[in-house]
Structures are given as structure tokens and as C-alpha cells.
Amino acid sequence: VIIFSPLFIAVQAATHQTKKMINDDGVLVDSYIPRKCSASNEILTATDHGSVQINIGKISDTGLYTGQWTTVAFSGQLRNRGLSDQAMNRIMVKDGVLKERKEDMQKAETLKRHG
């Protein structure tokens, strides 16, 4: 019978090194890089099949695509509750892509007060 004490397990866990995926050039290339929900800041797990990532292209003053983009990601839970469109608008106003309208702000304040 082998009995492991909690101290032994803690020492073993502390000395265990995680393996990292490195290509032939010596560059770290992990196969999975976790994402975060842009609205709730929660980590999107690999099993969250309802989550989406959207790249929004930036345009110049003349209306041409500049080759840059803003990336937003939303969790499946946020989308399931129907809050991703409101979150997208809030993020785009914060980033300066959309202009804030007074009517929308008044509606948001009314919703906050009345639950």
C-alpha cells in the first residue's frame, strides 16, 4: 500500500514543469491559446461552442481598408442571453468606432434604474 501525503503531492506539483510546444526555429507555438470574452472578461474554454470571435476591419478617412482590425470575442453564455449586440455597441463606442447617441444613453440609464 502506497500512501501519498499532501506535502508530497504539493512538492511534486511544484517541481513539475509544464511542457511547451516549440517549432524547429525555437519559437514557442502552443496549440491552444485561451481567449477572453470582450464583454465579461471571462476565459472562453475550448468547449464553449457558442462563443464567437469577430474581426472588425479598420478603414481610412477615404473609406479604404487599412489592413488593421479590432478583434472582439463573446462567450456562448453572453450570446445565449441576447446581450452580445449591446456589448458590441458598448465596445465599439469605447474604441471610437461608433459615436455615442444621447437617446441610447437615456435608454440604458432607464434600464439600469428599472432593472
NUZA-983280 format. One record per residue: residue number from 0; residue in one letter; x, y, z of N, C-alpha, C in turn. Coordinates in pm, whole numbers, m for minus. Layout:
// NUZA-983280
SITE     i   aa     n_px     n_py     n_pz    ca_px    ca_py    ca_pz     c_px     c_py     c_pz
SITE   NUM    a        X        Y        Z        X        Y        Z        X        Y        Z
...
This chain:
// NUZA-983280
SITE     i   aa     n_px     n_py     n_pz    ca_px    ca_py    ca_pz     c_px     c_py     c_pz
SITE     0    v       85     m117        0        0        0        0       89      124        0
SITE     1    i       64      213      m94      139      337     m103       48      451      m60
SITE     2    i       93      530       34       15      643       84       91      771       50
SITE     3    f       25      862      m19       86      990      m54       35     1096       42
SITE     4    s      123     1167      102       82     1275      192       56     1400      109
SITE     5    p      m24     1493      163      m49     1619       91       80     1697       65
SITE     6    l      177     1688      156      304     1758      136      379     1702       15
SITE     7    f      379     1569        1      446     1505     m113      381     1549     m244
SITE     8    i      249     1554     m245      176     1593     m367      205     1740     m400
SITE     9    a      210     1826     m297      238     1968     m320      379     1988     m374
SITE    10    v      476     1915     m320      614     1926     m366      625     1874     m509
SITE    11    q      557     1763     m536      560     1706     m670      498     1804     m771
SITE    12    a      386     1868     m733      321     1963     m823      409     2085     m846
SITE    13    a      479     2130     m742      562     2250     m755      685     2224     m843
SITE    14    t      736     2102     m842      855     2073     m921      822     2029    m1063
SITE    15    h      694     2002    m1090      654     1959    m1224      660     2078    m1319
SITE    16    q      730     2062    m1429      739     2168    m1528      642     2139    m1641
SITE    17    t      576     2243    m1688      483     2224    m1799      561     2212    m1928
SITE    18    k      511     2129    m2017      576     2111    m2147      525     2218    m2242
SITE    19    k      613     2271    m2320      577     2375    m2415      608     2328    m2556
SITE    20    m      522     2368    m2648      540     2330    m2787      629     2432    m2856
SITE    21    i      743     2387    m2907      840     2474    m2973      867     2417    m3113
SITE    22    n      863     2504    m3214      888     2456    m3350     1038     2443    m3377
SITE    23    d     1076     2409    m3500     1216     2386    m3536     1302     2512    m3523
SITE    24    d     1239     2630    m3535     1313     2755    m3524     1330     2801    m3379
SITE    25    g     1275     2724    m3285     1286     2760    m3145     1181     2858    m3098
SITE    26    v     1075     2880    m3177      968     2973    m3143      857     2896    m3071
SITE    27    l      810     2952    m2960      702     2891    m2884      573     2897    m2964
SITE    28    v      512     2783    m2991      386     2775    m3066      294     2680    m2991
SITE    29    d      216     2732    m2900      119     2650    m2828        3     2619    m2920
SITE    30    s      m53     2500    m2905     m163     2459    m2991     m294     2523    m2948
SITE    31    y     m304     2567    m2824     m428     2630    m2777     m393     2754    m2697
SITE    32    i     m441     2866    m2741     m424     2991    m2669     m563     3036    m2625
SITE    33    p     m589     3041    m2494     m724     3077    m2449     m758     3221    m2482
SITE    34    r     m885     3243    m2509     m935     3377    m2538    m1020     3424    m2421
SITE    35    k    m1047     3554    m2417    m1133     3610    m2314    m1251     3678    m2381
SITE    36    c    m1366     3670    m2315    m1485     3740    m2364    m1459     3890    m2350
SITE    37    s    m1483     3965    m2456    m1457     4109    m2455    m1551     4185    m2364
SITE    38    a    m1670     4130    m2339    m1768     4199    m2256    m1755     4163    m2109
SITE    39    s    m1744     4034    m2079    m1744     3990    m1939    m1604     3960    m1886
SITE    40    n    m1505     3955    m1972    m1366     3929    m1936    m1343     3788    m1882
SITE    41    e    m1436     3696    m1905    m1417     3559    m1861    m1343     3480    m1969
SITE    42    i    m1268     3380    m1926    m1191     3299    m2020    m1286     3209    m2098
SITE    43    l    m1269     3203    m2228    m1351     3118    m2313    m1284     2981    m2321
SITE    44    t    m1353     2881    m2275    m1296     2747    m2275    m1303     2686    m2414
SITE    45    a    m1228     2581    m2433    m1227     2513    m2563    m1360     2445    m2591
SITE    46    t    m1439     2419    m2487    m1568     2351    m2505    m1684     2449    m2519
SITE    47    d    m1658     2579    m2518    m1764     2678    m2535    m1791     2694    m2684
SITE    48    h    m1876     2607    m2735    m1901     2603    m2880    m1993     2715    m2927
SITE    49    g    m2051     2791    m2834    m2136     2904    m2870    m2059     3034    m2878
SITE    50    s    m1931     3031    m2843    m1852     3155    m2845    m1813     3190    m2988
SITE    51    v    m1794     3320    m3010    m1753     3368    m3142    m1641     3468    m3127
SITE    52    q    m1561     3479    m3230    m1458     3582    m3238    m1480     3655    m3369
SITE    53    i    m1487     3788    m3360    m1517     3870    m3478    m1405     3970    m3498
SITE    54    n    m1351     3978    m3619    m1251     4079    m3654    m1322     4190    m3731
SITE    55    i    m1310     4312    m3681    m1374     4428    m3744    m1265     4511    m3808
SITE    56    g    m1269     4521    m3940    m1166     4592    m4014    m1171     4741    m3993
SITE    57    k    m1054     4802    m3985    m1044     4948    m3973    m1031     5007    m4112
SITE    58    i    m1094     5124    m4131    m1090     5190    m4261    m1028     5329    m4246
SITE    59    s     m973     5376    m4355     m912     5510    m4357    m1021     5615    m4373
SITE    60    d     m980     5740    m4374    m1075     5850    m4392    m1141     5845    m4530
SITE    61    t    m1074     5782    m4626    m1131     5772    m4761    m1220     5649    m4777
SITE    62    g    m1230     5567    m4672    m1318     5451    m4676    m1251     5324    m4723
SITE    63    l    m1117     5321    m4729    m1045     5202    m4772     m996     5123    m4651
SITE    64    y     m997     4992    m4665     m950     4903    m4558     m800     4922    m4539
SITE    65    t     m756     4940    m4414     m616     4970    m4385     m531     4846    m4360
SITE    66    g     m593     4730    m4351     m518     4608    m4320     m511     4582    m4170
SITE    67    q     m568     4669    m4090     m573     4650    m3945     m715     4615    m3904
SITE    68    w     m728     4556    m3786     m860     4520    m3738     m864     4520    m3586
SITE    69    t     m986     4524    m3535    m1012     4510    m3393    m1079     4376    m3373
SITE    70    t    m1032     4298    m3279    m1089     4166    m3253    m1172     4171    m3126
SITE    71    v    m1294     4119    m3136    m1380     4104    m3019    m1424     3958    m3012
SITE    72    a    m1439     3908    m2890    m1484     3770    m2869    m1596     3773    m2766
SITE    73    f    m1698     3693    m2790    m1811     3685    m2698    m1835     3540    m2658
SITE    74    s    m1865     3520    m2531    m1891     3385    m2481    m2027     3337    m2527
SITE    75    g    m2043     3208    m2529    m2171     3148    m2565    m2281     3186    m2468
SITE    76    q    m2245     3201    m2340    m2342     3238    m2237    m2396     3379    m2263
SITE    77    l    m2308     3471    m2297    m2348     3609    m2327    m2439     3612    m2450
SITE    78    r    m2403     3536    m2551    m2483     3530    m2673    m2617     3464    m2648
SITE    79    n    m2619     3363    m2562    m2742     3292    m2530    m2842     3382    m2459
SITE    80    r    m2792     3477    m2381    m2879     3571    m2311    m2919     3689    m2400
SITE    81    g    m2866     3696    m2520    m2902     3802    m2613    m2837     3936    m2582
SITE    82    l    m2720     3933    m2522    m2653     4057    m2481    m2533     4093    m2568
SITE    83    s    m2505     4014    m2671    m2384     4040    m2749    m2396     4165    m2835
SITE    84    d    m2515     4199    m2884    m2529     4319    m2966    m2509     4445    m2883
SITE    85    q    m2561     4446    m2761    m2540     4560    m2673    m2393     4571    m2633
SITE    86    a    m2331     4457    m2606    m2189     4457    m2570    m2103     4505    m2687
SITE    87    m    m2138     4462    m2809    m2063     4507    m2927    m2072     4658    m2942
SITE    88    n    m2191     4714    m2927    m2207     4859    m2937    m2126     4931    m2830
SITE    89    r    m2129     4881    m2707    m2055     4944    m2598    m1905     4943    m2626
SITE    90    i    m1854     4830    m2675    m1711     4818    m2706    m1671     4909    m2822
SITE    91    m    m1756     4916    m2924    m1724     4999    m3040    m1729     5148    m3006
SITE    92    v    m1820     5188    m2915    m1823     5328    m2870    m1696     5356    m2791
SITE    93    k    m1656     5263    m2705    m1535     5281    m2625    m1411     5292    m2713
SITE    94    d    m1405     5215    m2822    m1290     5218    m2913    m1297     5333    m3013
SITE    95    g    m1408     5407    m3014    m1421     5520    m3105    m1467     5483    m3244
SITE    96    v    m1512     5361    m3264    m1562     5320    m3395    m1702     5374    m3418
SITE    97    l    m1786     5372    m3314    m1921     5427    m3320    m1929     5552    m3234
SITE    98    k    m2020     5640    m3270    m2044     5759    m3189    m2156     5728    m3089
SITE    99    e    m2143     5785    m2972    m2243     5765    m2867    m2361     5857    m2893
SITE   100    r    m2481     5800    m2889    m2602     5879    m2910    m2671     5904    m2777
SITE   101    k    m2725     6024    m2759    m2790     6060    m2632    m2913     5973    m2606
SITE   102    e    m2989     5940    m2711    m3110     5860    m2694    m3075     5721    m2638
SITE   103    d    m2967     5664    m2690    m2925     5531    m2643    m2880     5536    m2498
SITE   104    m    m2810     5643    m2461    m2764     5656    m2323    m2881     5672    m2228
SITE   105    q    m2984     5747    m2269    m3102     5765    m2185    m3175     5633    m2166
SITE   106    k    m3185     5552    m2272    m3249     5421    m2261    m3170     5331    m2168
SITE   107    a    m3038     5334    m2178    m2954     5250    m2092    m2969     5290    m1946
SITE   108    e    m2974     5420    m1919    m2992     5467    m1782    m3127     5426    m1727
SITE   109    t    m3232     5433    m1811    m3366     5392    m1768    m3368     5243    m1736
SITE   110    l    m3303     5163    m1820    m3298     5018    m1794    m3223     4987    m1666
SITE   111    k    m3114     5061    m1639    m3038     5038    m1516    m3122     5067    m1393
SITE   112    r    m3202     5176    m1399    m3281     5215    m1284    m3397     5120    m1258
SITE   113    h    m3458     5069    m1364    m3577     4985    m1350    m3550     4835    m1357
SITE   114    g    m3426     4800    m1362    m3388     4660    m1352    m3386     4585    m1477
